[in-house]
Amino acid sequence: MSPAARWARWRPALRMARRDVRAHKARSTIVTLLVALPIAAAVTISTVAATTSYYSSNSLYESHGSADVALEVTPWPSVRTSFEDEGRYVLWRQTRGLTKDDRRRPLAVDVTPLLPSGSTTTLTGYVTVPLTTGGTLYGQVLDLDSDLTRGLGGLAAGRAPSAPDEVAVSELVADELGLTGPDGSLRTDAVLPLRGDAGDLRVVGLAETTTSYDDIVVVVPPESRLVGTGIGDDLRGDIDSATYLVDLPAMTRDELQALESSLAAAGVSTWVRDAALHPDAWDLDRPIASPVDGTAVAVGALVIGLGLVEVLVLVGSAFAVGARRQSRTLGLLMSSGGTPADVRRTVLAQGLCIGAIATLTGLLLGAGALMAGRDVWGRVVDARLFDYDVSPGGVAAIAVLGFASAVLAAAIPAWGVGRMTASQALDGHIALQQRRTGQGPSRLRAPALAMVSLGLLGVLACGFWIARTWAGDPIAPSSLPVALAALFALVLLVGTALGLPLLVTWSSRFTSRGWLPWRLATRDASRNRGRTTAAVLAIGIVTAGAVFAGFGVSAANAYADTDGTSSQELPPDAAEIYLSPREAKDPQILASLTRTVTDVLGADAVTMSSAASKDGKRVLDRGRSQAQVVDDAWLEIQGVPEGARSAFAEGAAVVTQSGLVRNGEVELRTPGRSGATLASVPAVEVDLGRDTLRTWMPASTAEELDLVLRPTGTLLAHADDLDQAGVDRLSIYGIFAQVEYDGAPSPLLVYAGAAGTLALTALVVGMIVALSASEGRSDAATLAAVGAPPWTRRAMSAAHATYVGGLGSGVGLLLGAAVGATTLQVVGTSGTPVPWGGLAILVVGVPVLCAAVGWAVTPTRLALTRRAG
């Protein structure tokens, strides 16, 4: 058939579809949004993911601002450079023949004569800011008034610091240190007090930076007196390099390459933005691609498959209702000589029209969400978004997939209405397959049972395989069983979808008696098996996702319990504070630290240990751990029993490693195989239940042995109910500590996920009940005509929603539990704990919520409806 002939057949169908879309605006809007919203979400998520990737152009702002090039002045007069990782960073090495005598001070090098005329430069880097609190913050050197620092920092209030004694801090630092007034604005007399001879810095602005990993921000200008004279990492007097951001005049790529070579000859390493943006033009080698993770691909396919099925069943139900509502129009088409192909084409044309409109709408909604919600998405991904990286191929694939989902959703009811006769269509009925009494959808029984059985057996077998493969935390476990488990999960999902009509028919046999609204609801659900199947599958997929997520949280908690914690040596309600060797030896700094920790944490004890040595050699126990000198407060924080502490007060050492105390003494010696035994001192052995393998002795014993003590730099603080939030607050004062933290997800995530599932289920059920009410207006009119009160109609809708919700939650529980309990054994535990709390909320909450939604969306007043066709 020629294209003109094909178009002649489709043209009236498209015209009728366009007219139907305009005639039923509410239904068309709902269906369009059902297709458009997943497209908008996919466009938004894919674009944000591409923008925040390491190789995006947006990530360059976080490291180099808006500079054309970044110069690193090395301590050598000439270097050799090479671009690495597609130009993301530069490696440099000094040229051959240079010696230590050729080194220079990078800050003393003037880079202006080395750059083309019209270039603009600004110094950047980091300095240390020693506070009177005893802590030390890291300040970023930035000229916030320069366009070159766009992407590196900005001002939230006040002005940019410019004088040597000025600084800008983040709002969090200003609030904690009392630099803001009652209204939250910066005080005019706000200062950042520094210890020693550094003096105070005037706080003139509230700053924010994108290079900071948290909200603790201190920004100093390039003219700051801390630059070049502090204890800093990058800008101290004997540093290895100094960094400048440079804005160049317009230059060709050849000129940029020549500039990079000339600067290398002058000992300056140069990063070029153009090389990172166009690595192929600079002939840069691409990094070796990582091997494809079969597990990630399988899980991604499972998620996409679940989402696509969710859209198909919801949109397909809406198209089916629309097809039934225009059955009289289709009957007129048949009686006028239309063929079944013409009827199918008419319904399918609606999918084409709505698919095209929904695809365009979804793309526009996604673009609008990206542009209007730039700051929101930045907060979600914890990054600032400057330039979106859009993949045309990815957007086109999303658009094609969204359009195809609408067409596929319309194809299912199109195939059904194509089997109608003209008399059936004019009478308003859908043709049903002739079945004997009591016979169900037998055609799908065998393949459905086979696929469900295969899927369950395969998932269970893969679960045993995963448990054996991933047990014991292997170095490189095989991902094959996880990928196969995801494949069998898809088989189980398809088999469940095929077997749902059978389940609906079978369950309706047990509901023929009882309460009248319940009998009417279950009969309606059984008669409209297609609509009921779609609703059950939609709710089942949502529930299965929540159940799987609940198992994931339980698996993570199980892993945290078996794998241990990040710091095995820390007792409960204790924090370990890190000090540099210089800070640990300074009594004033220790006093300031102790005062700040006590005030901020409410600590009741702060103490530090000292390492023992003899004649310049470490003093060890037989377990090769260095002996430490502590006080009674240290032992109390560590949880040493009262009896051992009493012996410690009398001069005995406390040993936490078994087997070292012999005949009531512990042997102390110097390192090496032939290390001399210094002494055997009285000792008591204690078991703290942690991997704290230490020998602690009192100061009196160390003095008797004439040992030299050196602070270990470990400050231990104890406070009631000490948690991560407390030490986070302590870090604002420049004091960095660690507490016992297991890293396990909060159990509240399970309940939050269950609540989200209930909300999404309410949306699905509301749509399904509304579609059912739209199609069953004649039945509701009959009830009203025979005198049934409004609550009876509402009860029937509530019963219908409860029936659908109960089946859906049961199916979701089966799918989610089967997949979650097996595949999530990748944590290496013997089985996965069951999230009983979250499951109980879903099993009870979904049917109850469905009943409430069904009752609420049913109208109490009905318009006059013609009952007969």
C-alpha positions, 0 to 999 in steps of 0.5 A: 500500500502506497504512503498516500493510501495509508495516510488516507486511512489515518487522516479521518482517524486522527481527525476523530481523535483530535475531536475526542481529545478536545471534547473530553478535556478533563480525561485528556488532561489526566492522560496527558499528565500521566504520560508527560510527568514521567518524561519531565522527571526523566529529562530533569533527572538525566540532565541534573545527573549529567551536569553534576558528573565529573566530566561536565563543564559545570564541574569546572566552576567548582575547581577553577571558577570562570577562569580561562586558565589557572596558573600554578607557580612551582618552586622550580624555574622550569617544569614539564607539564602534561594534561591528565584525565581529559584535561581535568588536571595537570601534572608537572615535574621539574626539568632535569639538571635542577638542584635544591639550590635552584628552588625559589619562593613561588609567591615572590614570582610575578606572573604578569610579565608572562601573560599576554597584554590585557590578562587579569589575574587573582590569587587563590588558595588556602590559609589556616585561621587559628582561633582563640577557641584553640581550634583552627579553621581553613580559610579560602583566599578569594577576591569575591569582587572578581568575576574570575571567582564565579563558581568558587564563592559569593556573598550572601550579605555584607561586602567582600573583604579587601583589606589585610584585616578583613574576612567574610564568614558563612552564616553558620559560623557567624551565628555560632560565634555570636557575630550576628544580631537578634535580627540575623544581620551581621553586627558592625563590630563583628570580629573573628578573634585569632590567637597568638600575635595574629590579632583580630579580623574584622568580619565584613560579609557573609560568604558562601563557597562551592568548594567547601564540603560543608557550611563552615566557610571563611574567606580572606582576600588575596591581600590578607595578612594571613597569606604567606605568613600563616601556617597554611597548606598552600600559601605559607612561606615555604610552600610548594606552589601558588595558584592564580586564576587568569582571564585571558584576551581572545586567543586561538587554540594554537596561541593557548598551546604556545602560552602553555609551553612558554609558561612551563619553561618559566616554571609555571604549570598551566591548566587550560579550560579549553583543553578540558572542554575540548579534549579531542582538539588537544589530542588528549588521551581519554581515561580507560573506560570502566567495565560495564557493571552487570549488576547496575545494568540489571537493576537499572533495567528492572527499575525502568521496566517497573516504571514503564509497566506502571505508566502502561497500566495507568494510561492503558486504563484511562484509554480503555475507559475512553474507548468504552465511552465512545463505543456508540461512535465506534458502532456508527463507524462499523455500521457505515462500513468501517472494518475492525482495522478502522476501529483499532486505528481510531482508538490508536490515533488517540494514543498518537495525538495524546502521545505527541501532546504529552511528549511535548508537554513533558519536555517543556515541563522538564525544561521549566523545572530545570530553569526555574528550580536551578537552586532547588536541584543544586540543594538536592545534589549538594552542588551549585549548577551554573551550566546545564549539560544536556545530552540531545541523544538522551533527551531524544531517547526519553521523548521516543520512550514516552511517546511509545508508552502512550501508543502502547497504552492505547494499543491494548484497548484498541485491540479489544474494541476491534473485536466488537460487533456493530450491535454491541458497540451501539448497545454500549457493551464490550465484546467478551470472550465466550466462556463456560460457567466458572471458566477463567482466563484459561489461555493465560493460566499455563504461561502465567503459572510457569513464569511465576514459578520460574521467577520465584525459583530463579530468584530463590536460587540466585539468593542462595548463590549470592549468599555464598558468593558475597559471604565473608566480604570477598575482594571481587565478588561476581555480579553474575548472580545479582544480574540473573536475580534481576532477570528472574525478577522481571520474569516474575513481574511479567508472570504476575501481570499475566496471572492477575486476571486469573487471580481476580476471577478466582478471588471473586468466587469467595465474595458472592455472599455477604454485605451488599456493597461488597458483593456489588463491588467484587462483581463489578471488579470481576466483570471489568477484569482488565480495569481491575488487573491494571489497578492491582498491578499499579498498586502492586508495583508501588508497594513492591518498590517500597518493600524492596526499599525497606529490605534495603535499609534493613540490609544496610543496618545488618551490614553495619552491625556485622562490619563494625563501626568506623572507630572501634576504640571509642567508648559510648558518649565520648569524642576523640579530638585530633591535635597536631604535634605542635598544638598538643605541646602548647599548654595555652592551646590545650587550655583553650581547647578544653574550655571550648569543648566543655562549653560547647559539648557540656563535657564533664571530662576532657583529658589527653594521653601521652606516649612513653619513651626511653632514651629516644626509643618507644616503650612497648608491651609484648603486643607491640603497642606503645605504652601510654600514660593517662589519668583516672578520667581517661580510664573512666571515659573508657569504661574501665571497672572501678576495681581496676581503677583502684589498682591504677591509683596504687600504681598498677597498669591497666592492660586491655589486650588479653595474654599480656599480664603474667603473674600480675605484671606486664613486661615493658621493652624497647622495639626490635627483636633484641629490644631490651626489657625495661621493667615488669610493672604490676598490671591488671587486665580488663576486657572493654568489649572493643578493639582497644589494645592498649597498656595504660600506666599512671604518671607515678609509674612512668616517673619511677621508670624515668620515662619521657612523655610525649603528648599523643595528640589524642584528646578524649572528651566525655559528655552525656548523649554525645552524638554526631550533631555535637561534634559537627557543632564543635567543628565550627570552632575549628575543633575536629572530633570523631564519635562512635558512628555506625553509618547505618541508615536510620530506621525512620527511612523505612517508615518514611518510605512506607508513608510515601508509598501510601501517598502514591497509592492514594493517588493511584487508587483515586484515579482508578476509582474515578475511572471506575465511577466514570464508567459505571454511572449507569449502575450508580443511577440504578442504585439511586433509582431503587432508593439506595442512600448515598452512603450505599454508593460510597460504601460500594466504591470503598469496598471496590477500592479495598478489594483492589488495594488488598490484592495490590498490596499482596502482590507487591508484598510477594514481589518486593519480599521475594526480590529484596530478601534474596538479592540484598544478601550482597551485604554478606550477612546470613540472610536479610532482616525483615523490616516488620514495621514498614511491612505492617504499615503497608499491609494494613495501611494500603487497604485502609487508605484505599477504602478511605479514598474510595469513599471520599471520591464518590459523589453523593449527588448524581445527574440524571443518566439515561440507563438504557442504550 
